[in-house]
Amino acid sequence: MTTPTARRHVNVELLNRLRDVLGGTRVSHGTLDGISYSRDLWPRGTLDVRRGRIENRPELIAWPETTEEVSRILRICNEMRVPVVPFGAGSGMCGAAVPRRGGIILDLKRMKQVERISDQSNLVVCQPGILGAHLERELNRHGYTLGHLPGSLGTSTVGGYLATRSAGLAATYYGKIEDMVISLQVVLPDGTVVTTRTAPRRATGPDFNHLFLGSEGALGVITRTHLRIHLLPEAYFFRGLAFKNLAAGLESLRLILRCGMRPLFVRLCDEDDTATTMNELGIAVRGCLLVLIFGGGAGMVELSGRKAVEICRGLDGRDHGEEPARVWYEHRYAEHYRQSEILAEPETIFDTIEVAATWRDIEGVYRAVRGAVPKEIRLAAHVPHAYPEGCSLEFTMTGRAKAKKDLELYDRAWSLVLDALGKNGGVLSHHHGIGLQKDKWRARQQPVAETLLRALKRQLDPYDILNPGKFDGEPEDAC
Ligand SMILES: Cc1cc2nc3c(=O)[nH]c(=O)nc-3n(C[C@H](O)[C@H](O)[C@H](O)COP(=O)(O)OP(=O)(O)OC[C@H]3O[C@@H](n4cnc5c(N)ncnc54)[C@H](O)[C@@H]3O)c2cc1C
């Protein structure tokens, strides 16, 4: 990993101009604030902190409350060539919010208003800094759900979801965040405010929303969005089934999706995931556990659920009744928060590898990742989202290095996995994004698209002030 040259961008003039916009209390250059915002939840950053290295400290933190304030800040920073990194809740897993070149962290969490819930048009209008859990609680009070329920629901923001193309645990039913967006308001690097039209569909050329979905804070700052909402399910159908091998579980899922059924949640575990994560939750099942949960209108879920179970039985799936699915459902958020506990042990490493492939390629990808990691690494895998064309696959990787070689082992494992993915039809990320971690591999996997992205970045951000050093900045040596 290269260490960036610490260039100072902040001077009295900048501080005064920002205080003019935000007042005295919503700008900070305090050391502790700087340390807190020097990383997100990329485990590599945590490994650095564990060995006492705190790199990438921002010089200032700013907390805007309105689109106008964001626009004024960007105008000033563009003029003074100061880097600005949009920041949601910092739960990103690949270093996307790390202020690689110093400058300002633009923390959007004070932009947390739910502006409107429209019963008539089934949508919610909100600011980007609201935590997913707070938005969901507000929607639930009105009988709705956003349907975007990531494992990090309590520690991540709507802006972060949009900027990383996040996937909730119920993406099989509701889709990923990009499927929920009706319109966006975005502030461009020069301070211009752009608002896309709020309409259910359009044929007005390429979709402008999609320029910013997944742009990881490098093309614009999202300041408002209209998102599709859904009535809360009336009824649920829970079932846990066990398969002798992963292939049978994958085939069951494929057939269920092909018949047009959409479970609310799926979780197909490989044998290691069943024997570790699921058994630790008290689910005493062997083989490969499939959790199936349907939700919706009372009669409908029962019908779909029964049909899905029939498909699984046809592939020798053993029916374990409701209990395994109910237990997983109760722990569906808690099971994700293992990073701090595991990384508290010296020399341990931990991360999540989340990829996607078509049904044709998914088993090959599974084998390729397993075959690629060094022998010191343990993997457990599960399928958290499934679609008619294929599914995602999430590996939990844990390991222990010797003699202060933890970073080396971590980097080697990732490098081997990302190389293997390129050769086996998998995409580098299904929902965590690229960040600092996968930049180099994305450029390799899609060189033409990368050239176009860079041209777009140069056009929108000629002085490279927004989240520089990532996305389409110069590809740095990620590892
Ligand atoms: C325990 C745990 C579980 C997780 N589970 C899931 C999961 O189930 N599904 C999933 O998809 N992810 C998951 N994640 C990853 C993470 O929560 C998501 O990537 C989330 O979308 C990040 O949101 P955030 O608000 O924390 O964004 P941050 O980490 O603060 O930022 C992420 C990126 O978005 C940019 N950004 C943030 N806000 C804006 C804005 N308003 N405008 C422009 N750019 C912006 C930042 O610059 C950065 O590039 C998990 C993480 C953890 C730690």
The ligand as a MOL file (V3000), in Angstrom:
LIG
                    3D

  0  0  0     0  0            999 V3000
M  V30 BEGIN CTAB
M  V30 COUNTS 53 58 0 0 0
M  V30 BEGIN ATOM
M  V30 1 C -21.5050 -5.1630 9.6330 0
M  V30 2 C -21.6830 -4.6740 8.2310 0
M  V30 3 C -22.6770 -5.2280 7.4350 0
M  V30 4 C -22.8590 -4.7830 6.1220 0
M  V30 5 N -23.8680 -5.3190 5.3750 0
M  V30 6 C -24.0980 -4.8510 4.1300 0
M  V30 7 C -25.1710 -5.3710 3.3490 0
M  V30 8 O -25.9390 -6.2330 3.7820 0
M  V30 9 N -25.3420 -4.8630 2.1010 0
M  V30 10 C -24.5420 -3.8770 1.6070 0
M  V30 11 O -24.7610 -3.4370 0.4800 0
M  V30 12 N -23.5130 -3.3880 2.3200 0
M  V30 13 C -23.2780 -3.8290 3.5610 0
M  V30 14 N -22.2410 -3.3130 4.3020 0
M  V30 15 C -21.3860 -2.2600 3.7210 0
M  V30 16 C -21.8910 -0.8170 3.9590 0
M  V30 17 O -22.7830 -0.7620 5.0450 0
M  V30 18 C -22.5420 -0.2800 2.6910 0
M  V30 19 O -21.5510 -0.1490 1.6950 0
M  V30 20 C -23.2560 1.0700 2.8570 0
M  V30 21 O -23.8930 1.3810 1.6530 0
M  V30 22 C -22.3070 2.2060 3.2290 0
M  V30 23 O -23.1000 3.2720 3.7150 0
M  V30 24 P -22.4450 4.4300 4.5900 0
M  V30 25 O -23.4990 5.4400 4.8410 0
M  V30 26 O -21.7710 3.8820 5.7790 0
M  V30 27 O -21.3990 5.0080 3.5380 0
M  V30 28 P -19.8720 5.4080 3.7330 0
M  V30 29 O -19.0730 4.2300 4.1170 0
M  V30 30 O -19.7790 6.6100 4.5890 0
M  V30 31 O -19.5090 5.8270 2.2310 0
M  V30 32 C -19.4980 4.8760 1.1990 0
M  V30 33 C -19.2330 5.5990 -0.1300 0
M  V30 34 O -20.3590 6.4070 -0.4460 0
M  V30 35 C -19.9720 7.7730 -0.6290 0
M  V30 36 N -21.0870 8.5780 -0.1330 0
M  V30 37 C -21.7060 8.5000 1.0710 0
M  V30 38 N -22.7330 9.3720 1.1130 0
M  V30 39 C -22.7630 10.0120 -0.0880 0
M  V30 40 C -23.5850 11.0220 -0.6650 0
M  V30 41 N -24.6140 11.5550 -0.0050 0
M  V30 42 N -23.3100 11.4350 -1.9170 0
M  V30 43 C -22.2880 10.9040 -2.6230 0
M  V30 44 N -21.4820 9.9520 -2.1300 0
M  V30 45 C -21.7210 9.5100 -0.8830 0
M  V30 46 C -18.6740 7.9140 0.1440 0
M  V30 47 O -17.8680 8.9510 -0.3780 0
M  V30 48 C -18.0470 6.5560 -0.0910 0
M  V30 49 O -17.4190 6.5510 -1.3430 0
M  V30 50 C -22.0120 -3.7630 5.6010 0
M  V30 51 C -21.0220 -3.2030 6.4110 0
M  V30 52 C -20.8510 -3.6420 7.7040 0
M  V30 53 C -19.7940 -3.0080 8.5500 0
M  V30 END ATOM
M  V30 BEGIN BOND
M  V30 1 1 1 2
M  V30 2 1 2 3
M  V30 3 2 2 52
M  V30 4 2 3 4
M  V30 5 1 4 5
M  V30 6 1 4 50
M  V30 7 2 5 6
M  V30 8 1 6 7
M  V30 9 1 6 13
M  V30 10 2 7 8
M  V30 11 1 7 9
M  V30 12 1 9 10
M  V30 13 2 10 11
M  V30 14 1 10 12
M  V30 15 2 12 13
M  V30 16 1 13 14
M  V30 17 1 14 15
M  V30 18 1 14 50
M  V30 19 1 15 16
M  V30 20 1 16 17
M  V30 21 1 16 18
M  V30 22 1 18 19
M  V30 23 1 18 20
M  V30 24 1 20 21
M  V30 25 1 20 22
M  V30 26 1 22 23
M  V30 27 1 23 24
M  V30 28 2 24 25
M  V30 29 1 24 26
M  V30 30 1 24 27
M  V30 31 1 27 28
M  V30 32 2 28 29
M  V30 33 1 28 30
M  V30 34 1 28 31
M  V30 35 1 31 32
M  V30 36 1 32 33
M  V30 37 1 33 34
M  V30 38 1 33 48
M  V30 39 1 34 35
M  V30 40 1 35 36
M  V30 41 1 35 46
M  V30 42 1 36 37
M  V30 43 1 36 45
M  V30 44 2 37 38
M  V30 45 1 38 39
M  V30 46 1 39 40
M  V30 47 2 39 45
M  V30 48 1 40 41
M  V30 49 2 40 42
M  V30 50 1 42 43
M  V30 51 2 43 44
M  V30 52 1 44 45
M  V30 53 1 46 47
M  V30 54 1 46 48
M  V30 55 1 48 49
M  V30 56 2 50 51
M  V30 57 1 51 52
M  V30 58 1 52 53
M  V30 END BOND
M  V30 END CTAB
M  END
